[in-house]
Amino acid sequence: MKQAIVNAVIHTGEEIIENGVVIVENGKIISVQKEIPNDIETIDLQGNHLSAGFIDIQINGGEKYYFSQTPNEETIQDIYDASMKYGTTHVLPCLISSSKETILKGIEAIREYIKKHNNGVIGMHLEGPFLNPVRRGAHSIDQVRKPTNEELQEIISKGKDVIKVITVAPECFTEEQLQMLIESGITISIGHSTITHKEAQFYFSKGINLVTHLFNAMTQFGHREPGLVGAVFENEEVYAPVILDGVHCDYAAAKVAYKVKQEKFFLISDATFLGRKIANFKWDNFDAHLVDGFYRNEDGNLAGATISMTEAVQNAFNNLNVSADEAVKMATTRVAAAIGMNDKIGKIKSGFPASFVKFNNDLSKIETLDLTF
């Protein structure tokens, strides 16, 4: 059945079309135009704005379940359903540092889920376990480890069609192992790392162009040693995702990062759970407790975020002095480009999924509009 979204300000990801019309059929965008066809069901946006749905490439749990604890299809569904409530139509459930058995179980769960559901679950983010223990953050010291050739080969072999992003500390890899990962085609993100500015630029020169949650769990910018943060700022090819909740990253720091990175700056939630419904959580050596609206562990350190992508976009608009269109791009086109999927998702364009968000002028009201079913 064809439908027309009418009377909308359309943010395609490439331009803004006033009073535009989006034609949708069988869950796909057919065209973006100015004229309303005759004899077609219409959805009147009453002058509100429309963009592609948000993309979250780092989300750990939904409203009930945590993927690393229960890496199964029920948890994936919970993450997807919860994300859809907050404008996020495409997700990479994130599995943090775990045993090899748990990682393989998570890979298989995502694969089986995608086979059964044609929705916005687009793969998995594997954050760890090959991280630097000095910068492990909330990751369990019992799970953080250096890779062996055998384990790395097995994860790549079984997960290369499922794992879209893998966060690693490259200093923990041999040259052979890193090359193995680069050749896998999985998007590599540097995070939880102690590398210097010079070392970071060496790894970027190998084609790595993404880091995990800028500022958090990495070497900071200094005037004598610019660190990984400085290397990200200097290198124009590197994407810089930020957890924009004012605590993981102060808004002033985010404002500086945006001024430097511009089109390479984008948003992630890194949510432990969405909706702030889980007050206390413990799994293995990982614990998270809701304190003043943020998750912290028993040591008082941050243990994942609580914000949704909707809140992140609103925070960008309200605190970074950017337009609504620019804030939305930080959650759509920029994210898709960072993981090499900008030809599939993140825009309002012919052939792309008919999954949208509608919002008012100041982004104070954001709602999911999903026509993919």
C-alpha positions in Angstrom: 0.0 0.0 0.0 1.3 3.4 -0.9 1.2 6.2 1.6 2.2 9.9 1.4 3.6 11.9 4.3 2.5 15.4 3.6 2.7 18.9 5.0 6.2 18.3 6.4 9.5 20.1 6.6 11.7 17.2 5.3 15.3 16.8 6.5 16.6 14.4 3.9 20.2 14.4 5.3 21.3 16.2 2.2 18.9 19.1 2.1 15.8 20.6 3.8 12.6 20.6 1.7 9.8 22.9 2.9 6.3 21.5 2.6 7.5 18.3 1.1 5.9 15.0 0.4 7.5 11.5 1.0 6.0 8.6 -0.9 6.3 5.2 0.9 5.4 1.7 -0.3 6.1 -1.7 1.2 8.3 -0.3 4.0 10.5 1.6 1.6 10.8 5.3 0.5 9.7 5.6 -3.1 10.3 9.3 -3.7 10.6 12.7 -2.1 8.7 15.3 -4.0 6.5 18.5 -3.8 3.2 17.2 -5.3 0.6 15.1 -3.5 -0.6 12.2 -5.7 -4.3 11.6 -6.2 -6.1 8.7 -4.5 -3.4 7.9 -1.9 -3.6 7.6 1.9 -1.9 10.6 3.5 -0.2 11.2 6.8 -0.4 14.9 7.6 2.5 16.2 9.7 0.8 19.5 10.1 3.9 21.5 9.4 6.2 19.5 11.7 9.6 18.2 10.7 10.6 14.8 9.4 14.0 13.1 9.3 15.3 9.5 9.1 15.1 7.6 12.3 18.1 7.8 14.7 20.9 5.3 14.6 22.5 4.1 17.9 25.7 2.1 17.4 26.4 1.5 21.1 23.5 0.5 23.3 23.9 -2.1 26.0 20.4 -2.8 27.2 16.7 -2.1 26.7 14.2 -1.4 29.4 14.5 -4.9 31.0 17.5 -6.8 29.8 21.3 -6.3 29.4 22.8 -7.9 26.2 26.1 -9.0 27.8 24.3 -10.8 30.6 21.7 -12.4 28.5 22.8 -12.4 24.8 19.7 -13.9 23.3 16.8 -12.9 21.0 14.6 -11.8 23.8 17.1 -9.2 24.9 17.7 -8.0 21.4 13.9 -7.5 21.0 13.8 -5.5 24.3 16.7 -3.3 23.0 14.9 -2.7 19.7 11.5 -2.1 21.2 12.8 0.3 23.8 14.9 2.2 21.3 11.9 2.7 19.0 10.2 4.5 21.9 12.9 7.1 21.8 13.3 7.8 18.0 16.0 5.2 17.4 15.0 3.0 14.5 18.4 1.3 13.9 20.6 -0.2 16.5 23.8 -2.2 17.2 23.3 -4.0 20.5 26.6 -3.8 22.3 28.4 -6.7 24.0 31.1 -5.6 26.4 34.2 -7.6 27.5 33.1 -11.2 28.0 34.3 -14.8 27.7 34.7 -16.2 24.2 31.7 -18.4 24.7 29.5 -15.4 25.6 30.8 -13.5 22.5 30.0 -16.4 20.2 26.6 -16.8 21.8 25.9 -13.1 21.2 27.0 -13.3 17.6 24.7 -16.2 17.0 21.7 -14.5 18.7 22.1 -11.5 16.5 22.4 -13.6 13.4 19.3 -15.6 14.2 17.3 -12.5 15.2 18.1 -10.8 11.9 17.1 -13.9 9.9 13.7 -13.7 11.6 13.1 -10.0 11.7 13.3 -7.4 8.9 13.8 -4.4 11.2 16.4 -2.0 12.4 18.7 -4.4 14.2 21.6 -4.1 11.8 24.3 -6.1 13.6 26.4 -6.0 16.8 29.0 -3.8 18.5 31.7 -5.9 20.3 33.3 -3.6 22.8 36.3 -5.5 24.1 37.5 -7.8 25.4 40.8 -6.8 23.8 41.2 -3.6 25.8 44.0 -2.1 27.9 43.2 -3.0 31.5 44.5 0.5 32.6 41.7 2.1 30.7 39.1 -0.6 31.1 36.5 1.6 32.8 33.5 -0.4 34.0 34.7 -3.5 32.1 35.5 -6.5 34.3 39.2 -7.0 34.9 38.5 -10.8 34.7 37.4 -10.5 31.1 39.7 -7.9 29.6 42.6 -9.7 27.9 45.0 -9.7 25.0 43.9 -11.6 21.9 45.4 -14.9 20.8 45.5 -15.6 17.1 43.2 -18.5 17.6 40.5 -16.6 19.5 40.7 -13.6 17.2 40.4 -15.9 14.1 37.3 -17.6 15.6 35.6 -14.3 16.4 36.3 -13.0 13.0 35.3 -16.2 11.2 32.0 -16.5 13.1 31.2 -12.8 13.4 32.4 -10.9 10.4 28.9 -10.8 8.9 27.3 -9.8 12.2 29.9 -7.6 14.0 29.6 -4.1 12.4 31.9 -2.4 15.0 34.6 -3.8 17.3 36.3 -1.6 19.9 39.9 -2.5 20.7 43.0 -1.1 22.3 45.4 -1.6 19.3 48.5 -1.6 21.6 47.4 -5.0 22.9 47.6 -6.5 19.4 50.6 -7.9 17.5 51.1 -6.5 14.0 49.8 -9.7 12.5 46.7 -9.7 14.7 45.8 -6.1 13.9 46.2 -6.8 10.1 44.0 -9.8 10.5 41.3 -7.6 12.0 41.7 -4.8 9.4 41.3 -7.4 6.6 38.1 -8.8 8.1 36.1 -5.8 7.0 34.7 -5.1 10.5 34.8 -1.4 11.4 37.5 -1.0 14.0 37.1 1.6 16.7 39.9 2.5 19.1 38.9 2.8 22.7 39.8 1.9 26.3 43.4 2.6 25.2 46.6 4.2 26.5 48.1 5.0 23.1 50.0 8.3 22.6 49.3 10.9 19.9 52.0 9.5 17.7 50.8 5.9 18.1 47.3 6.9 17.4 48.3 8.6 14.1 50.1 5.4 13.2 47.0 3.3 13.7 44.8 5.8 11.9 47.3 5.6 8.9 46.3 1.9 8.6 42.7 2.9 7.8 41.1 3.0 11.3 38.9 6.1 11.3 36.7 5.7 14.4 37.1 5.9 18.2 34.8 4.8 21.0 33.1 7.5 23.1 35.5 10.4 22.6 37.2 11.6 25.9 36.1 8.6 27.9 38.6 5.8 28.6 41.4 7.2 26.4 44.5 9.5 26.7 43.5 13.1 27.0 44.7 16.2 25.2 47.7 17.9 26.6 50.0 20.6 25.2 53.1 18.4 25.4 51.4 15.1 24.7 48.2 15.5 22.7 47.1 11.9 23.4 44.4 10.0 21.5 42.0 12.9 21.9 44.5 15.2 20.2 45.1 12.7 17.4 41.3 12.6 16.8 41.2 16.4 16.6 44.1 16.5 14.2 43.1 13.8 11.8 40.3 14.9 9.5 39.3 11.4 8.6 38.5 10.1 12.1 34.9 10.0 13.4 34.3 11.2 17.0 31.2 9.8 18.8 30.2 11.5 22.1 27.9 10.5 24.9 26.2 13.8 25.2 24.7 13.7 28.7 26.8 16.5 30.4 28.5 14.0 32.7 30.3 11.5 30.4 31.3 14.6 28.4 30.9 18.2 29.7 29.0 20.3 27.2 31.9 22.7 26.9 34.2 19.9 25.9 31.6 18.6 23.4 31.3 22.1 21.9 35.1 22.2 21.3 35.0 18.7 19.8 32.2 19.7 17.5 33.9 22.9 16.3 37.0 20.8 15.4 35.3 17.7 14.0 32.2 19.1 12.4 30.8 16.4 10.0 32.8 13.7 11.8 31.1 14.4 15.1 28.1 12.2 16.0 26.1 10.9 18.9 25.8 7.6 20.8 23.8 6.7 23.8 26.0 4.0 25.4 22.9 3.3 27.5 23.2 0.6 30.1 19.4 0.6 30.2 16.8 2.9 28.6 14.0 4.6 30.4 15.7 4.7 33.9 13.5 1.8 35.0 16.3 -0.4 36.3 17.7 1.1 39.5 20.2 -1.5 40.4 22.0 -4.1 38.3 24.7 -6.6 38.9 26.3 -9.1 36.4 29.5 -10.9 37.0 31.9 -8.2 38.3 29.9 -5.4 36.7 27.4 -3.4 38.7 25.4 -0.3 38.0 23.2 1.8 40.3 21.0 4.7 39.4 22.3 7.8 41.3 20.9 11.2 40.5 19.9 10.0 37.1 23.2 8.4 36.1 24.5 4.9 36.4 27.5 4.5 38.6 29.2 1.4 40.0 30.0 0.6 43.7 33.3 2.6 43.4 31.4 5.7 42.2 32.6 5.5 38.6 30.3 5.9 35.7 28.8 2.5 34.6 27.3 3.3 31.2 24.8 6.0 30.4 21.1 6.5 30.9 20.2 8.8 28.0 18.4 7.9 24.8 19.3 9.1 21.4 16.3 11.5 21.6 17.8 13.1 24.7 21.3 13.2 23.0 19.8 15.1 20.0 18.0 17.5 22.3 21.1 18.1 24.3 23.0 18.9 21.1 20.5 21.4 20.0 20.2 23.0 23.5 23.9 23.1 24.4 26.1 23.1 21.3 24.5 26.0 19.5 23.6 24.0 16.4 20.5 24.0 14.3 17.8 21.3 14.6 19.0 19.9 11.2 22.6 19.7 12.4 21.5 18.0 15.7 19.5 15.4 13.7 22.4 14.7 11.3 24.5 13.9 14.4 22.2 10.9 15.0 21.5 9.9 11.4 23.7 10.6 8.4 27.0 11.0 10.4 26.4 7.7 12.2 25.6 5.8 9.0 28.8 7.2 7.4 30.9 6.2 10.3 30.0 2.5 10.0 30.0 2.5 6.2 26.2 2.2 5.8 25.4 5.7 4.4 24.1 4.1 1.2 21.5 2.1 3.2 20.2 4.1 6.2 20.3 7.5 7.8 18.6 9.5 5.0 15.2 10.2 3.5 16.0 8.9 0.0 14.5 6.5 -2.5 15.1 2.9 -1.6 15.9 3.7 2.1 13.8 2.3 5.0 10.5 4.1 5.8 11.5 4.6 9.4 11.4 8.3 10.5 11.2 10.7 13.4 8.9 13.7 13.4 9.7 16.7 15.6 8.8 20.3 16.3 10.9 23.4 15.7 12.9 23.3 18.9 13.1 19.4 19.1 11.3 19.4 22.4 8.9 16.8 21.0 10.3 13.9 19.1 8.3 10.9 18.0 9.0 7.8 16.0 7.1 7.3 12.8 7.8 3.8 11.5 6.2 2.7 8.2 8.3 -0.3 7.6 5.8 -2.9 8.7 
